[in-house]
């Protein structure tokens, strides 16, 4: 059974046109007027990659990678299941200058082959939160469009208020980690797991996760608590295939103390079990992953 299965007789081409039209409109409205990283006024924004191109290329087949929509079973007539490396995982939220300069430490294969520095981890965290903030901004505008056209929501104000809370939290996270990059601070991050694998994994991914439970099922974040005084705590997960090797990385900042028990659980586990667990988290909690067409 396909996800979002279309009833017989429905014009799929027309539905796709309408979906793309609404998405284009929402993205256009959601674009900020200033680059969030440098604060400069902008008329256009860079096509930033949420997963570095250097880790997409090793798994691409004729320049193409499968998107999460393929694994989730979306109707291929309704949603693109694959795309070229240049168009995969892109978002428009920062200026070209910041995109080219801010992430240089971690978007470098020779650096990735070594245990990551705090600056690299902070750059990853900034990119992750920028993506989440961009997505929430688009989701908010989509909700407004749906409400205007069809009155889809009974109380759209509540939905928008929740998304505003998310946006504010993501923005705070961005500036927190950006400050670490700007000041070149050290000693702030806790690496849950880092491994250089001697083979190329067939999946590339990078995401921030507000993990709800640990390996034993104990609560970490109460993700349904919408109290504005409660801050979600995030871990960051990376699957980076390179030319001949791969990196699997999971980390969090030490201020996010809710992950301390998870750290002890990971330290007490075998490598194979940790890899299985992180692989599970990838598919259970994220959608920002890209798969080689070979599998």
Long-range contacts (C-beta under 8 A, 24 or more apart in sequence): 1-73, 2-73, 2-74, 2-75, 3-72, 3-73, 3-74, 3-75, 4-74, 4-75, 4-78, 4-79, 5-75, 6-75, 6-77, 6-78, 12-75, 12-77, 12-78, 13-77, 15-78, 16-77, 16-78, 16-79, 19-78, 22-142, 22-145, 22-146, 23-138, 23-142, 25-141, 25-145, 26-138, 26-139, 26-141, 26-142, 26-145, 27-92, 27-138, 27-141, 29-141, 30-134, 30-137, 30-138, 30-140, 30-141, 31-92, 31-93, 32-93, 32-137, 35-94, 35-95, 35-98, 36-93, 36-94, 36-130, 36-133, 36-171, 36-174, 37-94, 37-95, 37-98, 37-102, 37-126, 37-174, 37-178, 38-94, 38-95, 38-97, 38-98, 40-95, 42-95, 45-92, 45-93, 45-94, 45-95, 45-96, 46-92, 46-94, 46-95, 46-96, 46-98, 46-99, 46-100, 47-86, 47-90, 47-92, 48-90, 48-91, 48-92, 48-93, 48-94, 48-99, 48-127, 48-130, 49-88, 49-89, 49-90, 50-89, 50-90, 50-91, 50-127, 50-128, 50-131, 50-206, 50-288, 51-88, 51-89, 51-204, 51-205, 51-206, 51-288, 51-289, 51-290, 52-103, 52-106, 52-107, 52-206, 52-240, 53-85, 53-86, 54-107, 54-108, 54-109, 54-242, 55-204, 55-240, 55-241, 55-242, 56-85, 56-88, 56-89, 56-204, 56-290, 57-85, 58-200, 58-204, 58-241, 58-242, 58-243, 59-200, 59-201, 59-202, 59-203, 59-204, 59-241, 59-290, 59-291, 59-292, 59-294, 60-84, 60-85, 60-292, 61-292, 61-293, 61-294, 64-293, 65-204, 65-290, 65-291, 65-292, 65-293, 66-290, 66-291, 66-292, 66-293, 67-290, 67-291, 68-286, 68-287, 68-288, 68-289, 68-290, 70-291, 71-283, 71-289, 71-291, 72-287, 82-293, 88-290, 89-288, 89-290, 91-130, 91-131, 91-134, 91-135, 92-134, 93-130, 93-133, 93-134, 93-137, 94-130, 102-126, 102-181, 103-127, 109-242, 109-243, 112-240, 112-242, 112-247, 113-196, 113-242, 113-245, 113-247, 115-191, 115-194, 116-191, 116-194, 116-249, 116-251, 117-186, 118-180, 118-185, 118-186, 118-187, 118-188, 118-189, 119-180, 119-181, 119-184, 121-189, 121-191, 121-236, 121-251, 122-177, 122-178, 122-180, 122-181, 122-185, 122-188, 122-189, 123-177, 123-181, 124-206, 124-236, 124-238, 125-173, 125-177, 125-208, 125-234, 125-236, 125-253, 126-174, 126-177, 126-178, 126-181, 127-206, 128-206, 128-207, 128-208, 128-234, 128-236, 129-170, 129-173, 129-174, 129-177, 129-208, 129-234, 130-170, 130-174, 131-207, 131-208, 131-288, 132-166, 132-170, 132-208, 133-167, 133-170, 133-171, 133-174, 136-163, 136-166, 136-167, 136-170, 137-167, 139-163, 140-164, 140-167, 162-226, 165-226, 165-228, 169-231, 169-232, 172-231, 173-208, 173-234, 176-253, 177-253, 188-253, 188-254, 188-255, 189-251, 189-252, 189-253, 189-254, 190-251, 190-252, 190-253, 190-254, 190-259, 190-263, 191-249, 191-250, 191-251, 192-235, 192-250, 192-251, 192-252, 192-259, 192-262, 192-263, 192-266, 193-248, 193-249, 193-250, 193-266, 193-274, 193-278, 194-247, 194-248, 194-249, 194-250, 194-251, 195-247, 195-248, 195-249, 195-271, 195-275, 196-245, 196-246, 196-247, 197-245, 197-246, 197-247, 197-248, 198-245, 199-245, 199-246, 200-241, 200-242, 200-243, 200-244, 200-245, 200-246, 201-239, 201-241, 201-246, 201-248, 202-241, 202-291, 202-292, 202-294, 202-295, 203-239, 203-241, 203-282, 203-289, 203-290, 203-291, 203-292, 204-239, 204-240, 204-241, 204-289, 204-290, 205-237, 205-238, 205-239, 205-282, 205-286, 205-288, 205-289, 205-290, 206-236, 206-237, 206-238, 206-239, 206-240, 206-288, 207-236, 207-237, 207-282, 207-285, 207-286, 207-288, 207-289, 208-234, 208-235, 208-236, 208-237, 209-234, 209-235, 209-236, 209-237, 209-281, 209-285, 209-286, 210-234, 211-235, 211-259, 211-262, 211-281, 211-285, 214-259, 214-261, 214-262, 214-265, 215-262, 215-265, 215-266, 215-269, 215-277, 216-261, 216-265, 218-261, 220-258, 220-259, 220-261, 220-262, 221-258, 233-257, 233-258, 233-259, 235-259, 235-262, 237-278, 237-281, 237-282, 237-286, 239-282, 239-289, 248-275, 248-278, 250-278
